[in-house]
Amino acid sequence: MKQIEGGITAAKGFEAAGVEAGVKYKNRKDMAMIYSQAPCKVAGTFTTNVVKAAPVLWDMDVVENSPFAQAVVVNSGIANACTGKQGMDACKAEAEHAGELLGIPTNSVLIGSTGVIGMQMPVDRLKNGISLLAAAKKDTLEAGLEAAKAIMTTDTIHKQIAVNFEIDGKTVTMGAMCKGSGMIHPNMCTMLGYVTTDANISKELLTKAVKRTVVDSFNMVSVDGDTSTNDTLLVLANGLAGNNEINKEDENYKIFCEALDFVTVFLAKKMAGDGEGATALFETKVVNAKSKEEARILAKSVICSSLSKAAIYGHDCNFGRFLCALGYSGVKFDPDHVDLFFEGNGMRIQVFGDGAPCAYSEEEATKLLSAPEVTVYVDMHSGDAQATAWGCDLSYDYVKINADYRS
């Protein structure tokens, strides 16, 4: 497997575009389209929030019941959540218009929205945006980049990746883009994410691969403890690479899953590091835990702790906060057998072990914690399982951004 240039249009047969439609924002691109020249197998995972946005409900139906998918239309600025029948009607109008322009069935069009909850959708502007997107779509890397930029809300950077790998002597490509900066918490995939691939794979195994990949990638991210109403991850596979269909859990399936895992972990880390107001990516790695599930719980407890996040922002080696977060996670363990380290700026410092503080330099610890990427490394000494979770520090700007988000 090799990382290559590009994103959502890197795989064979996929086109994209990003345009300015004025859905809510002014003077910026706010609508994107992904289109496949061939029908796609599609799989997805969605928010666990009981309050689900209209596009989530629309996409769940398409994934479950449509014979194939061939296009995705996404807008930023308005979430189309808590909008009742009018919100579902907007999804239908978007899908019908896109289907007419692209010459594909309405139920092969997926819809995505992100932004303010509770606002009704300006359908005329959305339809005009779809017309612009259909005319502008291309299979170039630049077109994929424009789509990645168009789905941003409070994101400060676009997020995309592409890789290729070999199956049956054929080069298979996978590209992806996502957005996510706030209202992010581990409980599905915490964002809008889209993966395209020219792999030939059965829907059954594609679905299985997608559901397993989120467990150790997007489910291990938290920025602020809030699970969105709009969380969606969709993976589309059009089969144009020409490999034999992956329809059993053999070596080819393993290769496909490894590529998907690489892509989703890459995007998860990008999303965590771009948390609203963030100045640092905050990673927690738990090793030698009793079980994988306990390792996940412990790691997520640390990166979800507001006090731990604040300590990272302040470059303060207040290791008691991290131990405290481990302690209230719900996992039973002996704190006298836990070792705690900080890693960053090419340095590694042990701050706690054998039930007591370790000798370390506060000056060196502050320098380490000033790194753009900081890792809290926890050795539980109770098994052989491990897990990693990603978050970000908690700054003053997080409150500023969310205090006036609607305006």
Long-range contacts (C-beta under 8 A, 24 or more apart in sequence): 1-163, 1-164, 1-165, 1-255, 1-258, 1-259, 1-262, 2-163, 2-164, 2-165, 3-161, 3-162, 3-163, 3-262, 4-162, 4-163, 4-164, 4-173, 5-141, 5-162, 6-141, 6-144, 6-145, 6-160, 6-162, 6-175, 7-141, 7-144, 7-145, 7-147, 7-148, 7-160, 7-161, 7-162, 7-175, 7-176, 7-177, 8-34, 8-144, 8-147, 8-148, 8-160, 8-175, 8-176, 8-177, 8-194, 8-196, 9-138, 9-139, 9-140, 9-141, 9-143, 9-144, 9-147, 9-175, 9-196, 10-141, 10-144, 10-162, 10-164, 10-173, 10-174, 10-175, 10-196, 11-162, 11-173, 11-174, 11-175, 11-196, 11-197, 11-198, 11-238, 11-240, 11-241, 12-173, 12-198, 12-238, 12-240, 12-241, 13-37, 13-38, 13-139, 13-198, 13-238, 13-240, 14-139, 14-144, 14-175, 14-196, 14-198, 14-236, 14-238, 15-137, 15-138, 15-139, 15-143, 16-137, 16-138, 16-139, 16-143, 16-144, 16-146, 16-147, 17-132, 17-133, 17-134, 17-136, 17-137, 17-138, 17-143, 17-146, 17-147, 18-133, 18-143, 18-146, 18-147, 18-148, 18-149, 18-150, 18-151, 19-129, 19-132, 19-133, 19-136, 19-150, 21-75, 21-125, 21-126, 21-128, 21-129, 21-132, 22-125, 22-129, 23-75, 23-76, 23-77, 23-78, 23-115, 23-121, 23-122, 23-125, 23-126, 23-129, 24-76, 24-77, 24-78, 24-115, 24-116, 24-119, 25-76, 25-77, 29-146, 29-149, 29-150, 30-75, 30-76, 30-77, 30-129, 30-150, 31-73, 31-74, 31-75, 31-76, 31-126, 31-129, 31-130, 31-132, 31-133, 31-150, 32-72, 32-73, 32-74, 32-75, 32-133, 32-146, 32-147, 32-148, 32-150, 32-151, 33-71, 33-72, 33-73, 33-74, 33-98, 33-130, 33-133, 33-134, 33-137, 33-147, 34-71, 34-72, 34-74, 34-147, 34-194, 34-196, 34-236, 35-70, 35-71, 35-72, 35-102, 35-137, 36-69, 36-70, 36-71, 36-196, 36-236, 36-238, 37-238, 37-240, 38-70, 38-238, 38-239, 38-240, 39-67, 39-68, 39-69, 39-70, 39-108, 39-238, 40-68, 40-69, 40-70, 40-236, 40-237, 40-238, 41-68, 41-201, 41-202, 41-203, 41-206, 41-236, 41-237, 41-238, 41-239, 42-66, 42-68, 42-69, 42-110, 42-203, 42-206, 42-234, 42-235, 42-236, 42-237, 43-203, 43-206, 43-207, 43-209, 43-210, 43-211, 43-234, 43-235, 44-210, 44-232, 44-233, 44-234, 44-235, 45-188, 45-189, 45-210, 45-211, 45-214, 45-232, 45-233, 46-188, 46-231, 46-232, 46-233, 47-187, 47-188, 47-227, 47-228, 47-229, 47-230, 47-231, 47-232, 48-187, 48-188, 48-227, 48-231, 49-187, 49-227, 49-228, 49-229, 49-231, 51-81, 51-82, 51-229, 52-81, 52-229, 53-79, 53-80, 53-81, 53-82, 53-83, 53-87, 53-113, 53-117, 53-229, 53-230, 54-80, 54-81, 54-83, 54-87, 54-88, 54-90, 54-91, 54-111, 54-113, 55-80, 55-91, 55-111, 55-112, 55-113, 55-230, 55-232, 56-229, 56-230, 56-231, 56-232, 57-88, 57-91, 58-88, 58-91, 58-92, 58-95, 58-110, 58-111, 59-110, 59-111, 59-112, 59-232, 59-234, 61-107, 62-107, 62-108, 62-109, 62-110, 63-110, 63-234, 65-107, 66-105, 66-107, 66-108, 68-108, 69-108, 69-109, 69-110, 69-234, 69-236, 70-102, 70-104, 70-108, 70-109, 71-98, 71-99, 71-102, 71-104, 71-108, 71-109, 71-110, 72-109, 72-110, 72-111, 72-112, 72-194, 72-234, 72-236, 73-98, 73-109, 73-110, 73-111, 73-112, 73-130, 73-133, 74-111, 74-112, 74-113, 74-114, 74-147, 74-150, 74-151, 74-192, 74-194, 75-112, 75-113, 75-114, 75-115, 75-121, 75-126, 75-129, 76-113, 76-114, 76-115, 76-150, 76-151, 76-152, 76-153, 76-179, 77-114, 77-115, 77-116, 77-153, 78-113, 78-115, 78-116, 78-119, 78-120, 78-121, 78-122, 79-113, 79-114, 79-115, 79-116, 79-117, 79-119, 79-229, 79-230, 80-113, 80-121, 81-113, 81-117, 81-118, 81-229, 81-230, 82-117, 82-118, 82-229, 83-118, 83-119, 83-120, 83-121, 86-120, 86-121, 87-120, 87-121, 89-123, 90-120, 90-121, 90-123, 90-126, 93-123, 93-126, 93-127, 94-123, 94-126, 94-127, 94-130, 97-127, 97-130, 97-131, 98-130, 98-134, 101-130, 101-131, 101-134, 102-134, 110-234, 112-151, 112-192, 112-194, 112-230, 112-232, 112-234, 113-230, 114-151, 114-153, 114-179, 114-192, 114-230, 115-153, 116-405, 116-406, 117-229, 144-175, 144-177, 147-177, 148-177, 148-179, 151-177, 151-179, 151-192, 152-179, 153-179, 153-181, 153-182, 154-181, 154-182, 154-276, 154-401, 154-405, 155-179, 155-180, 155-181, 155-274, 156-181, 156-274, 157-270, 157-274, 159-267, 159-270, 159-271, 159-274, 161-263, 161-266, 161-267, 163-259, 163-262, 163-263, 165-255, 165-256, 165-258, 165-259, 166-255, 167-199, 167-241, 167-243, 167-244, 167-246, 167-252, 167-255, 167-256, 168-243, 168-244, 168-252, 170-241, 170-242, 170-243, 171-241, 172-197, 172-198, 172-199, 172-241, 172-243, 172-256, 172-259, 173-197, 173-198, 173-241, 174-199, 174-259, 174-260, 174-263, 176-263, 176-264, 176-267, 178-267, 178-270, 178-271, 180-221, 180-223, 180-271, 180-274, 181-223, 181-271, 181-274, 181-275, 181-276, 182-223, 182-224, 182-226, 182-275, 182-276, 182-398, 182-401, 182-402, 183-223, 183-224, 183-226, 183-227, 183-228, 184-221, 184-222, 184-223, 184-224, 184-226, 184-228, 184-271, 184-272, 184-275, 185-221, 185-222, 185-223, 185-224, 185-225, 185-226, 185-227, 185-304, 186-218, 186-219, 186-220, 186-221, 186-222, 186-300, 186-304, 186-389, 187-219, 187-227, 187-231, 188-214, 188-218, 188-219, 188-227, 188-231, 188-233, 189-214, 189-217, 189-218, 189-219, 189-231, 189-232, 189-233, 190-218, 190-219, 190-221, 190-222, 190-227, 190-228, 190-231, 190-271, 191-218, 191-228, 191-231, 191-232, 191-233, 191-271, 192-230, 192-231, 192-232, 193-218, 193-232, 193-233, 193-234, 193-264, 193-267, 194-233, 194-234, 194-235, 194-236, 195-233, 195-234, 195-235, 195-236, 195-260, 195-263, 195-264, 196-235, 196-236, 196-237, 196-238, 197-235, 197-236, 197-237, 197-238, 197-241, 198-237, 198-238, 198-239, 198-240, 198-241, 199-237, 199-239, 199-241, 199-243, 199-246, 199-256, 200-237, 200-239, 200-241, 200-242, 200-243, 200-244, 200-245, 200-246, 201-237, 201-239, 201-245, 201-246, 201-247, 201-253, 201-256, 202-245, 202-246, 202-247, 204-247, 205-246, 205-247, 205-248, 205-249, 205-253, 206-235, 206-237, 209-235, 209-253, 209-256, 209-257, 209-260, 210-235, 210-260, 212-257, 213-257, 213-260, 213-261, 213-264, 214-264, 215-296, 216-261, 216-265, 216-296, 216-387, 216-388, 217-261, 217-264, 217-265, 217-267, 217-268, 218-264, 218-267, 218-268, 218-271, 219-296, 220-268, 220-296, 220-299, 220-300, 220-387, 220-388, 220-389, 220-390, 221-268, 221-271, 221-272, 221-389, 221-390, 221-391, 222-272, 222-300, 222-303, 222-304, 222-389, 222-390, 222-391, 223-271, 223-272, 223-275, 223-276, 223-278, 223-391, 223-392, 224-275, 224-276, 224-398, 225-304, 225-306, 233-264, 235-260, 268-390, 269-390, 272-303, 272-390, 272-391, 272-392, 273-372, 273-373, 273-390, 273-392, 274-392, 275-391, 275-392, 275-398, 276-397, 276-398, 276-401, 276-402, 277-394, 277-395, 277-396, 277-397, 277-398, 277-399, 277-400, 277-401, 278-392, 278-393, 278-395, 278-398, 279-313, 279-372, 279-392, 279-393, 279-395, 280-312, 280-313, 280-371, 280-372, 280-373, 280-374, 280-392, 280-393, 281-372, 281-373, 281-374, 281-390, 281-392, 282-308, 282-309, 282-312, 282-374, 282-376, 282-390, 282-391, 282-392, 282-393, 283-373, 283-374, 283-375, 283-376, 283-388, 283-389, 283-390, 283-391, 284-322, 284-375, 284-376, 284-377, 284-378, 284-388, 284-389, 284-390, 284-391, 285-375, 285-376, 285-377, 285-378, 285-386, 285-387, 285-388, 286-378, 286-380, 286-386, 286-387, 286-388, 287-377, 287-378, 287-379, 287-380, 287-386, 288-379, 288-380, 288-381, 288-382, 288-383, 288-384, 288-385, 288-386, 289-331, 289-380, 289-382, 289-383, 289-385, 289-386, 289-387, 290-380, 290-382, 290-383, 290-385, 291-383, 291-385, 292-385, 292-386, 292-387, 294-331, 294-383, 294-385, 295-380, 295-385, 295-386, 295-387, 296-387, 296-389, 297-329, 297-330, 297-331, 298-326, 298-329, 298-331, 298-378, 298-380, 298-387, 299-378, 299-387, 299-388, 299-389, 300-329, 300-389, 301-325, 301-326, 301-328, 301-329, 301-330, 302-326, 302-376, 302-378, 302-389, 303-389, 303-390, 303-391, 304-391, 306-394, 308-376, 309-391, 309-392, 309-393, 309-394, 310-393, 310-394, 311-369, 312-369, 312-374, 312-393, 312-394, 313-393, 313-394, 313-395, 315-366, 315-369, 315-370, 316-366, 316-369, 317-342, 317-349, 317-351, 317-360, 317-362, 317-365, 317-366, 317-369, 319-351, 319-352, 319-357, 322-376, 322-378, 323-352, 326-378, 333-380, 333-382, 334-382, 337-380, 337-381, 337-382, 338-378, 338-379, 338-380, 338-381, 339-378, 339-379, 339-381, 340-376, 340-377, 340-378, 340-379, 341-376, 341-377, 341-378, 341-379, 342-368, 342-369, 342-374, 342-375, 342-376, 342-377, 343-368, 343-374, 343-375, 343-376, 343-377, 344-368, 344-369, 344-370, 344-371, 344-373, 344-374, 344-375, 345-370, 345-371, 348-377
